[in-house]
């Protein structure tokens, strides 16, 4: 894959899909950090309206799983050196505007990250 001129990545997962959460660390972060090591990442937990839904919880429990907690999202932010963790629901619109506002902020006021500075090798540009 190629991501020319990408200014920010929104790495999203469903808070009611543990496999999508695992894919952030195992698939998407390695992909993004390889091709664009200096581009900010915002980690986004989606479908937060289902985190407390009884039917969803029951379905996950039948597979010996549970929804991803806010704290687990924060932990993943540390693991992937993301600039922020946010949650939203497209269904209820909760937090949705804030995610895109934060994406704009991440591009306009980039944070210096020592770990990412060490990886600087060109390839992608923040414009």
N, C-alpha and C positions, 0 to 999 in steps of 0.2 A: 504494500500500500504506500501511497505517497500523500503527504500533507503540505504542499507548498503554500507558503504565506499564511499558515495557521497562526492566529494570535492567542487563542485560548482553547483548551479542551474541556468539555463537560463530559466527564466519565460518569455515566449513569448506571444504576442498578435498581432493581425492585427490592424494597425492604421485605417483601414477602416471597422472595426467591433467593434462597441461600446460594444456589449455583450461579446466579448472575452476580452476586457479591464476590464470590470466589474468582470469577472471571476477571474482575477488576485487577486483582493482584497477579493472577496467573497468565492472563492474556493481554488485557488492554494496557496496563501500565508498562509492561515490557515493550509493547509495540510503540506506544507514544514516546517513551523515554529514549528508545533507540533512534527513532526518526526525528524527533524534535526535543532534545534534552533540555532546552532552555525555555520552552513554552509552558506557561502556567497551566495547572490542572485544577479544576474545581470538581470535587467528588459530589455527586448528587444522588440521594436516595429518593426513589420515586414510589408512587402508590402508597403514601403514608396513611391515606384514608382506610387502607385495608389492614394496617398493623393491629388494630383492636377489633377487627371484624371476626365474630365468633366462628363463622363458617370457614374463613381462611385459616384461623388458628387451629381449628379442628383438622382441616385437611393437612396442614403442615405437621401437626402432632402425629397423625397417622403414619407419617414418614420419618418420625423421630426428629423432626425439625421444628424450628421456631422462627418468627420474624427476626430480622436483623435489627438490633437495638441502635439507638442514637450513639451510645458509647462505642459500639463496634465500628460505626462509621467514623467516629473521631480517631479510633485506633488505626483504621486503614489510611486516614489522612497522613498520619505519622509515617506509616510504612511506605507510602508512595510519594511522600514529600509534596502533597497537594497544598494549594494555598488556602483552601477552605472546604468545609463540609456543610452541605445544605440539604434540606429535605423539602419535598413538594408533592402535591397531588394535582394531576391534570383534571381529575374528575371534579374536585371541589375548588380548584384554583389556589388552594392553600400553598403559600410560599413560591408560587410559580413566577410571579413578577420579580421577586427578590433574587431568584436564581439568575435571571437574565441581567438584572441590575448589577449583580456581583460579577458576572462575566465581563460586562463593560468596564467596571471598576478595575478588574484584574489586568485588563489591557491598557487602560489609561494610566494606572498607577502601579506598575509592576513592583513586586517585592523582590529584594535581593535574597537569594537562597544560596548559602555557601556550598551546599552539596551540589546544586545544579551548576554553579559557577565552575567547579572543578571539572565537570563533564563537558564544558563548552568545547565544541568541536565544529561549529558551523552547521550547515545543512538547512536549518529553518531560521527564519528571521521574524523578529517582532517588529512590526511597522506601526 
